[in-house]
Structures are given as C-alpha cells and as structure tokens.
Amino acid sequence: MKKTRFTSIGYLIIPLLIAVMGVSCSVSYKFSGTSIDYSRTKTIYVRDFTNQAQMVYAPLTDVLNETVKDIYARQTRLSLVNRNGDLEIEGEITNYDISSMSIQADAIAAETRLTIRVKVRFTNNKNHDEDFERTYTSFRNFSSNLMLNDVQDELITEMTKEIAELIFNDTVANW
C-alpha cells in the first residue's frame, strides 16, 4: 500500500492534537454529597447534645458534639455559629447501655452489645418543610471476655461517627 502525503501528516498531527487536548482540557468532579444552596444557606448552629441516658459515660457527650460539628466543617462550606444559624441541630443522648448477646450453651454470653441512641431535632430556617425530629441508633458487639472499659472509647468513636454521618445525610445530603 502506497503512503500518501495525508497519511504521513496524519500520523504526526493526530497524536499531537490528542496530546494538546489532553493537557488543555480537564474534567474535574467534586462530590461532597450535599445539596446546599450556598447563596441562601450560609450558617449552621449545632447546639451541644445533652446526655439524658440512665447510664452515663462522661466523654460520650463531648465526642458526639465534636464529631457532629466536624462533619459539617469538613464536608460543607457552612460556617458554624453560636446561635441562630440558617440550619440548626439539637438533641440529646437518650440511651447508652450494654446488653448480653449470643448466649452460649453454658448460659454465658459470648458477646455484649453497646447501644447509643440519639434524638435529633433539625430546623432549616430557610425552608421549614425540611424540619424533622428523628432518633438515630448505633450499636456494636464485642466479646464478653472484654471489659467495657477496654473497648468503650474505640466503640463510641465508631458509633458517634456513624450517627453523625446519618444526621449529615438526612440534613444536607437530601438524596
């Protein structure tokens, strides 16, 4: 097959065009998972959660409060304010307890379950149709051979993160 002048030039120009287009054009996706209209909604107020559970573990309240505030600070452009936010979140820890799970043949529990339940009230001062009150629950099982004191801090870190993500998704993700 005889090469024409066009095919020789084509072998040079086409890769050059592809290279130039690849360098000059870029597609950028940023997925934060939110559906916030930042032109209307600029602030969020997260009132500190109180602990109303019968069994109280003092660090739980601080860990939950910081975890909820942190998720909004990291994943949105909303400014955290001390009151009167465009969005407002408040609530209380209503349950923090342990229970026996997976009873063995010798009537001894193989696992223990730690449960945290948090009641949340959300107010969207820009669109009150989105206001709600919900309860979020998280639990983790751990070996009954372990003492709660040995696993408690790690478990509440995981569980409060899970609860914070659920609150975040229900308040600003609107999937």
C-alpha positions in Angstrom: 0.0 0.0 0.0 1.4 3.4 -1.0 1.6 6.1 1.7 0.1 9.4 0.7 1.2 12.7 2.0 -2.0 13.0 4.0 -1.4 9.8 6.0 2.2 10.8 6.8 1.0 14.2 8.1 -2.0 12.4 9.9 0.4 10.2 11.8 2.1 13.3 13.2 -0.9 15.7 13.7 -3.4 13.3 15.3 -1.2 12.3 18.2 -0.2 15.9 18.6 -3.8 17.0 18.8 -4.7 14.3 21.3 -1.8 15.4 23.5 -2.7 19.1 23.3 -6.4 18.3 24.1 -5.4 16.1 27.0 -3.2 18.8 28.5 -5.6 21.7 27.9 -8.9 20.0 28.8 -9.5 18.5 32.1 -12.7 17.4 33.7 -12.9 17.9 37.5 -15.6 16.4 39.7 -16.1 17.3 43.3 -18.6 15.3 45.1 -19.3 16.4 48.6 -22.7 14.7 48.8 -24.5 17.9 49.7 -27.4 19.7 48.1 -26.9 23.0 49.9 -27.8 26.2 48.1 -24.9 28.3 49.5 -26.5 31.5 48.1 -29.3 31.1 50.7 -27.8 28.9 53.4 -24.5 30.0 54.9 -24.5 29.0 58.6 -25.2 26.1 60.9 -25.7 26.0 64.6 -25.1 22.7 66.3 -26.3 23.0 69.9 -24.4 20.8 72.3 -26.2 17.5 72.8 -27.1 16.7 76.4 -26.9 13.3 78.0 -30.3 12.1 79.2 -29.4 8.3 79.3 -29.7 6.4 82.5 -26.1 5.1 82.1 -23.7 8.0 81.6 -20.2 7.8 80.1 -18.9 11.3 80.5 -16.7 11.5 77.4 -19.6 10.4 75.1 -21.2 13.9 75.1 -18.0 15.7 74.0 -17.2 13.1 71.4 -20.6 13.2 69.8 -20.7 17.0 69.8 -17.3 17.3 68.2 -18.0 14.6 65.7 -21.2 16.2 64.5 -19.6 19.7 64.2 -16.6 18.2 62.5 -18.5 16.5 59.7 -20.2 19.8 58.7 -16.9 21.7 59.0 -15.1 19.2 56.8 -17.8 18.4 54.2 -19.6 21.8 53.7 -18.8 25.4 53.3 -21.3 26.3 56.1 -19.9 28.5 58.9 -20.5 27.1 62.4 -22.2 29.8 64.5 -23.1 30.0 68.2 -26.8 30.7 67.7 -29.4 31.5 65.1 -28.0 29.5 62.2 -29.7 29.0 58.8 -29.7 25.3 59.8 -30.0 24.2 63.4 -29.3 20.9 65.0 -30.1 20.0 68.6 -30.9 16.9 70.6 -30.0 14.6 73.4 -28.4 11.2 74.0 -31.4 9.1 75.2 -29.8 5.7 75.6 -26.4 4.4 76.3 -26.4 0.8 77.5 -25.0 -2.7 77.3 -26.8 -5.9 76.9 -25.9 -9.6 76.6 -26.0 -11.2 73.2 -25.3 -14.7 71.8 -25.9 -16.8 74.8 -23.7 -20.0 74.7 -24.7 -23.5 75.9 -23.3 -22.8 79.3 -25.7 -19.8 79.7 -22.8 -17.3 79.5 -23.0 -14.5 76.9 -20.4 -14.8 74.1 -21.0 -11.2 73.1 -22.0 -7.9 74.6 -23.8 -5.2 72.7 -23.2 -1.5 73.4 -26.0 0.7 72.1 -26.2 4.5 71.7 -29.5 6.2 70.8 -29.6 10.0 70.0 -32.8 12.0 69.5 -32.2 14.9 67.0 -34.3 17.9 66.0 -33.3 19.6 62.8 -34.6 23.1 61.8 -34.0 24.6 58.4 -34.7 28.3 58.9 -34.6 28.8 55.1 -37.1 26.0 54.3 -39.2 24.8 57.3 -40.6 22.0 55.1 -37.3 20.2 55.7 -37.6 20.3 59.6 -37.7 17.0 61.4 -37.3 15.1 64.6 -35.7 11.7 64.4 -33.9 9.1 66.6 -30.6 7.6 65.5 -29.3 4.3 66.9 -25.9 2.7 66.6 -24.6 -0.4 68.2 -21.5 -2.6 68.3 -21.0 -6.1 69.6 -17.8 -7.0 71.4 -16.5 -10.2 73.1 -17.9 -10.8 76.6 -14.3 -11.7 77.5 -13.5 -8.0 77.3 -14.5 -5.4 79.9 -16.5 -2.4 78.6 -13.7 -0.1 79.8 -11.3 -1.8 77.4 -13.3 -1.1 74.3 -15.6 1.8 75.2 -13.5 4.7 73.7 -12.9 2.9 70.4 -16.6 1.9 70.1 -18.0 5.3 70.9 -15.7 6.9 68.3 -17.0 4.5 65.6 -20.6 4.8 66.8 -20.7 8.6 67.0 -19.1 8.8 63.6 -21.9 6.6 62.2 -24.6 8.7 63.9 -23.0 11.9 62.7 -23.0 10.6 59.1 -26.6 9.6 59.3 -27.6 13.1 60.7 -25.5 14.7 58.0 -27.1 12.7 55.2 -30.6 13.4 56.5 -30.0 17.2 56.9 -27.9 18.3 53.9 -27.4 15.4 51.5 -31.1 15.1 50.5 -30.5 12.0 48.4 
